[in-house]
Amino acid sequence: MAERLTGNRIYQNHYFAPIVDTVIDTANAAGYYVLVHTVYTQDDYLKIKQAFQQRRIDGGIIVGTQKDTERIADIARLGKPFVLIDYDTSELADQSLDEHPMSIINSSDFEGACEAMRHLIRLGHRRIGHIRGRMNTYSGRQRFLAYETIMNEYGLPYDDRDIVDGDFLKDAAYEQIVRMLKLDHMPTALFSANDDMALAAIQAFHDNGIRVPDDISIIGFDDIPIASQFIPSLSTVRLPIYDMSKEAVNQIVGMCSSGTSTPHSSAFPTELIIRDSCKRL
């Protein structure tokens, strides 16, 4: 069976909730007790370690990892099967973990974000801003790197005023967009590092008399369920959340049943989804 130690907090994020649901269904069907936990603070690492040490779980899945290589390595050295979702494999390269059962699962965030940016450019946009996610996550860094890479590749100018920090949170993104509006420095399009922030931005624009996509285009990332139902429907990059979550459990089941101790990493492809929130200039 699956266990979650984060209460309702994990369900307040449209990215995490499907992961939990899929893990619960897949782990229960396989007869294993798997912990799924988001990492927001250092105390969360301690809770995960205690769950392993008390033998309450067969394996663990850690999502939304704060960048803390030493604590991840500490958990890995317990010798218990666990999977990281959204983690930079290179971070653990010098930790001598070759004999420990662990797996890292990511999506192709950089490639997907590049496609989102190129879509905006194909529509004629040259002044493109970015709503940045948490930079202490692999996905946040990869999506921002893609923004910078494509802007530089096409020789498009941008500065600090074009980039706002939403931390993957709706309220923060809303406040940052309102602040951007006060600066009177609006791009013609925005790439948001996740859908929650993109939808918050659309709401902020609406509340200030700015129409999407007539006045500004916006594209998100994740393809959460509400993205297709929102008005306007949100162009975005789809993550294979179900496949990633199911693979995470399968990796744990495999490590438990076979005693595999070789670290494994995989990246799942993304898909550009074009809807109504972007308009050709």
N, C-alpha and C positions, 0 to 999 in steps of 0.2 A: 504494500500500500504506500501511498505518498503522504508526506507530512509537510506542512508549511509552518514556519515559525514567525512569519511577518504579519499575521492577522489580516486586516482588511487593506493594509497599505499597498500590497501588491496588486490588488484589484482596482486601485485608483489610477493605474497606468494601463492604457489600452494595449501596450506592447507586451507587458508581462502576463496579463490575465490569461490569454490563450495558451501560453507556455505551461502555466500551472494546470489548467484543465486537461491538456494533452498528456502531461506527465502523470497526473492522477489516473486517467483512464488506462494508459499504456502500462504503468507500473502495477496497478491493481490486477489487470488482465494477466500479467506475467507472474503474479504472486510475490512481488518484491516490495520492500518498504524503503521508499526513496524520499529523501529530504530535498525539497526545492526551496531555495532561499535567495532573496535579493540582498546585496551588500550595499548598505548606505553608510555605515559607521564601522569603526574598529571593533566595537562590541559584537557586531554581527559575525565576525570571524571566530570569536571566542565561543559563541553559541553553536556554530557549525562544528568546531573542534570538539566541544563537549558532547554533542550528539553522536559523533563517531566513537569517542572514548567510552561512552556509556553503552555502546553497542545497541542503540535504539534503532539503527537504520542499516540497510544493506549497502547503500551508496548515496551520494549527494550530487545535486546539480546546483551550481552557483551561477546566478544571473545578475547582470548589472554590476560587475565587479569594480570596486574602487582599485586604483592602481597601487597595489601593495604586494610586490613579488615575494617578499620574505614570508608573509603570512600565508600566501598561497602555497609556497614551498613547504612550509611547516605542516599544513594540512596534508599535502601530498605524501610527506614522509611517514604519515600514520599508516600508510600501506592499504588504505581503504579505497575502493573504486569511487571516483568522482569525476564530474564533467564540468567544464567551464564553458559558459555561453557568453560570447562577446569579450574575448580576451586576446591580447597580442601574443602569439606563440613565441616571438623573439624575446619577450620579457623573461622567459624561464630558461633561456638557452644556457646560461652559466650557473644553473642551480643543481646540476648533477642529479637529475630526476629520471634518468633513463630506465631505471628498474622499478619505477613506481606506477601503479595503475591509475592512469588519468587520461582524459580526452578533452580536446578543445574544439568547439564547434562555433563557427562564425558564418556570417553571410558575406557575399561579395560586395561589401558596402562601398568601397572605393569605386569599383566599376559601375555600380548602380547610381551612385551620386554623379559620376561623370556623365552618364546618360541623361540624367535629369537636367544637368547644366547644358548639355549640348542641345537638348530639346528646346530650352529657352532661347538659345542662340539661333537655332534654326527658325524660330518664330520672329527673329529680327531684334531681339533684346540685346543691348550692349551694356546698359547700366543695371547690373544684377547685384542684389544684396543677399545676405545670408543670415538666417537665424540659427545660431550655433547651439549644439547640444552640450552635454557635460564633457569637458575635455579630459577628465580623468577616466573616461571609458574609451575602449578601442573604437567603437562605432562612432563616437563623437569626433575623435581625432581623424578617422578615415574620411568621414563625410566633409569635414572642414578642409582636409588636405585636397579632396577632389575639387571643392570650390576654388581653392587657390590655384590648383594645377590647371584647370580649364580656363580660368580668367587669364592666367599667364600665357597659356598656349595660344589663345586667340588675341593676345596683346590688349586686353580690356582693362582699363583703369579701375581701381577700387582703393578705398582707404578705410580707416577705422569706423567712419560714420556709416559705412555700408554693412557692417557686421555687428549684430547684437547677440547677447548671450541669453538664451532662454532656458538653458540647463535641462532641456527635454520636458519642461513643465509649462502647462497652459497659462497659469497666472503670471509667471515670469515673462513669458513671451508676449502676452497682452500688454503688460506694463512697458516692455521694451519697445514695442511698436508704437505705443502712444508717445513715448519719449522721442522716437525717431521722427514722428510727425511734427513734433514741436521744433525740431532742428531744421525743418523745411529743406530736407535733403533726401527726397524719396527716389529710389530707383524705379525702373519700369517693371521690374520683376524681382521676386524673392525665391530663393531656394531654402526651404526649411529642413532642418536635420531630422524632424519627425512630424507625423501628421497632427499630433496633439497641438504642437506649437503653430503649425500652419493654420489649423482651424481657429485657434485663438487669435491669430493675426487677422484672419478674415473677419472675425467678430469685431476686432478693434477698428479695422477699416470701416466696416458697416456703421459702427457707432460714431464715426467721425465723418460720415458722408462720402466715403471713398468706395467706389464700386469695383468688385472683383468679378470678371477679369477686365472690364471696360477701362478702368483707370490704372490698375496694376494687376499683373499676373503673379500667381504663386503656385509652387509645386512642393509637395511634401515627401515623406519617406516612411515606409512601413506598410501602407495600405490597410489601416485598421478598418473594421466593419463600417463605421459611420462615415468614412471618407466618400463612399459611393452614394450615400443618402443625403449628405449635406447639400445646401444650396448656396453657391454652385457646387456641384460635385468636384471632388479634389483630384487633380492630377497628382500622381505619386509614384513611388517605386515600391513594388510589392516584395515583401520578404516571405519566404516559405516557412513561416513560423511553425506550422503543424509538422512539417517534415523534419525541421531542426529539432523540435521538442521530442518527437518520436525517436529520432536517431539518438538523442541524448540518453533516453531510457534504454534503448537497445544496446548502447555502448556499455552501460552499467550492468545490464543483464549478462552481456558477453563476458565482461571482466569477472563477474561473480561466478559464473558457471564454468569458465575455462581457466580461471586463474591468470589471465593475461596480464602482463606487467610492463608492456611496452607502450609508452605514450603515443597517442594517435591524434591527428588533427584533420579537420575537414572544413571546407567552405562551400556553402550552398549558393547557387546563382540567384540573382534578383531579376525583376522584370519591370520595365517601364510601363506604367498604366496611364494612358492619356484620357482625361475627362474634360471638364468645362472650366476649370479655374485658370487656364492659360489662354492667351489670345495673341494672335499675330499682330505685330505693330504695323 
